[in-house]
Amino acid sequence: MRVECCGVSKRFGRVHALRDIRLDIPSGCAVALVGPNGSGKSTLTRAIMGLIAIRGEIRFDGESRSDARSARRIANRIAYIPQIAPQVASPVGELVRAICDVREARPTDVVAVARALGFDLEAVARQGFRTLSGGMKQKTLIALALAARVDLLLMDEPTASLDARARARFFEVFAERRGDATLLLTSHRLEEIRHLVEHVVSLRDGRVAYDGGAAHYLAERELSVIEVLLQELGDAAVWLVERGFQRGAQGWWMKVVDRAEKLAILPALLARYEGTFDNLVVRDFERLDLVRAADDAAAVTPTHHGREDG
């Protein structure tokens, strides 16, 4: 499904949440919608879902919500995975059947997706949905969305309630089940952006600040911490000092680097010490808000437009 935002604006009283948003998301494209809190991400997502009135127009494969019939037709082609599950009291089995009736989907497909995520949906069929753990709720919502086989999939921090193993399963299942659906992912997690999208749209103060390739966006904003445990001092530590490493407690040395420096310094570090250090830890920052300084610096440079390879 192709999604076009044509001069979309939205005010809430004195707050101008969206300012003349113009986007053209091709059918089948996977896009991350990012930006700091208050940038307009949630408002734009709600506008695309048809939950709020806007100025401007949003078209889906050239069709807008001009009347009740077209709005219903568009809604049937969209699925949404929220970050925070609704507090529904109904038993899980009844909830699944009700949504499948609306979607004309098969409950067995929902059960199969949940099983692929490592969750036995049938075992909790009589349990109230709101009594499930956060991870179980999220897996249920993911299974309902992916089993529907829609044309536009909206996901808001879909792995926020999942542990590392469940996130890995989600990435695998999503790749298998997405098909040709267009994806709009709202996320702060670099891990989700790396695995799920090829394009990034960044909002700032209700405006588009970046519209381009995900690889370029991440390369400018990824930071890593390199930590080396080196008990031997003297000449062995000089190399680290010359390259900006800071000495910590108990023999640890640390430096924060960008992606390019990480790729350059790690081979040199391994060659220099030839495994004589006691430990080596490399940690990538996982959340975009941890590197907000890079976003602030990018805000004073010209906006990127168009699509980039990668």
N, C-alpha and C positions, 0 to 999 in steps of 0.2 A: 504494500500500500504506500503510495506516495503521499507525503504530508507537506502542505504548503501553508506557512503562516504569512499572511499578507497584511502588514501594518497593524499587528495585534497590540493593543494597548488596554490597560486596566488600572483603574484607580479605586482605592478604598479610602474614601474621605479625602484627606490631604496627602495620603500616601500614594505615590505613583509607582505601582508594583511592576508594570510592564510598559515600556516606552517604544512603540513603533517596531515591534519584533518582526523581522523579515527572514524567513528560513525556507529552504527547499530541501526536504529530506527525500531522496529517491527511494523507490520501492525496493525493499530487501536490504536497505542500509542499516547498519548497527551504529547507533549514535549515543554517546554519553552526554548528559546534560549536567554540567558542573558549575560551581560557583559558591561563594561564601553564603552564610545564612543571611536571608533578606535580599538576595540577589534577584529573586523572581522565579526560581526553579519550580517550586510547588504551585505557584499561580499559573505558570505556563502549562504544567502538567494537567491541572484542573481544567484549564481552558480547552486543551486538546480533548479531554474526556467529556466536554460539554457540560461541566458542572457549574460554570459561572458564565455570566454574560460579559461580553467583551466588545470593544470597538475594533473594527477591522474584520478580517475573515480568516477562517481556517478551512482549507479544502482537503479532502481525502479522495485521491484518484480523481481530482477535478470536481468532486461533489461537495457541497456545503450543507450544513444543517438548516436548510431553508424552510422546512416544514416537519411535522411530527413523523411522517413516513420516512423521509430521508434521514432524520435523526435516529430513528429506530434501526434503520438499515446500517448506518455507520456504527452504531453502538454494538451491534451483533458481530462486527468484525474486529472489535477491540477487546483485549484482556488486560487486567491490571493486577500487579502483585504489590501490595502496600508494604511499607516498612513495619508498621504497627498493625497487628491483626485486630479486626473488630471484635468486640466483646459479645459474641453471639451465644445465647444460651442453648440453642437447639442442639440435639445430638449430632455428632459428626456425620453419621450415615444419612440422616435427613437433610442436612445441609448440602452434602454432596449430591444427593438425588435431586434436590430442588434446583441447584445451579445447573446440573446436567440437563434437566428438563428445559430450562430457559435457553441453554446453549445448544441443545440438540446433540449433546455429547453422551458417551457411554460411561457409566460409573466404573466399569471394568478397566477402562483406559486410565481413569484417575487413580485407581488402585495400583495399576501397573507402574505408573510414573512414580507414585509414592514409594513403591517397593524398590524401584531403582535408586531412590534417594536414601534407602536404608530404613524406611518407615512402614510398618504394617498398619495400613489404614483400617483394615477390617477388624483388627483387634480392639480398636477404640471406637467402633461404629456407634455404640450405645452411650458413649461418654459425651458430656456436654462440651462443645467446642471451646468455650472459654475456660474450661478446667485443664486443658492441655498445656504442656510446657511451651515456652516461646519457640523452641526449635520445632516441636511437633506442629504448632499452628502454622509456622512458616512453610514447612514441608507440605502441609495440606493445601495452602494457598498456591504454592508453586505447582503442585500436581494438578489442581483445578485449572490453572491458566494454561499450562503446557498441554494438557489433554484436549483443550478446546480447539486447537488448530486454527488460530485466528490469523488475521492479516497484519495487525499492529499490536505489539506487545509492549506495555508500559511497565517498568519495574522500578520501584523505589527502594534502594538499599536492600536488594533481595536476600543477601547472605548475612545481614546484620545479626540475626539470631542463631546462626549456624556455627558449629565448631569447625576446626580446620579440615577434618575428614569429611564432614557433611558438605563443606564448601567445594571440596575437590569433586565429590559426587555430583553436586549441582552443575558444575562446569561441564562435566561429561554428559549428563542428561540433557542439559540445555542444547549442547551442540548436536545431539541426536534428534531432538524433538522440535527445534525451532523451525525447520523447513525454510520457506522463503519469506517468513514474516519480517516486517520492519521492526526494529527494536529501538526504543527510547529508554535509556537507562539513566536514572538519577542516582548519583553515587559520589561518595568521598573516598572510596577505596581504590587505590592504584591497582590492586590485585584484580578487582572486577573489571576495570577499564582495560587492563592488559589482556585479559582472557576473553572479553565479550564484545568489544567494539573496535571499529577501525576509524571512527570519526568522533570529534569532540566539539560540542558547542558550550562555551563558557559565558555565563551571564554575570553582569556586574551592574548593580543599581538599576535593574530592569532593562538593561541594554545588552546586546550581543557584543562581548569583548573579544571573542575568538570563535572562529568557524573554520575548522581545518582538520588535518590529519591527526589521529591519536598518537602516532609514533613521534611526530614533531612536538606535540604538546607535552607528552611525558618526558621526552629527552630534555626539555627545558626546565622541568620541574622536579625530576627525581633526585632525591638526595639519599646518601647512604652513610652509615657510620662504620668505619673500619677500626677494629680493636685488635691489638696484638699483645699477647702476654710474653714478655721477654725478661727473664730473670737476670741474664748477663748484661752488665752495664758497660761503661767505657766506650771503646771504639764501636762496639756493636750497636749502641744507641745513637751514635752520631748520624747515621743514615736516616733514621726516623726524625731526628730533630731538624735536619736539613730540609726535610719534606713536609714540615709543619705539623708533625704529630705532637700531641700534648701528653705529658707524663701524668699518670694517675697513681692510684694506690696499688700496692702489692704487685708491682711490675707491669701493670697494664699501660699501654699507649693507645691514644685514640685520635682519630681525625674524621671530620665530616667532609664528604666529597660529593661532587655531582657525578652524573653517569659517565661522562667522558673520562674524568680523572680516575674514577673507580676502575674502568677497563684498562687504563694505562698503568696504574700504580700496583694493582694486585700481582700481575706477572713479574714486575720488577721486584716487588717485596719477596715473592717466593724464590726468585733467582738469587737475591742477595743473601737470604738466610738459609736457603737449602734445607728447610725443615728443622732448623735448629731452635726456632722459637717454640714455646710451650703450648700456645693456643692461638687461633685466629678466628675472629668472629666478624661477619659482615651482615649488617642489618639494613634493609631498605625501609624508608619511611612508608607506611601503608596508607596514610590519609592525606588528602590534598591540602587540608587546612593546616598541616604541620609545615608546609612549605609556602605559606601565604606570602612570605616576603618575595618569592619568585613571581607570584601573581601580581603583586604591587609593582614590581619592576617592569613586568610585561605590559602593565596598563598604560605606561607612558610611551610605549612603542606603537607603531601603526598596527591596526587590527589586521589579522590574517583573514583572507577571504578565499573562497573556493576550496576545492578538494585537493588533497595531496596524496601521492602514492605512499603505501606503507601503512 
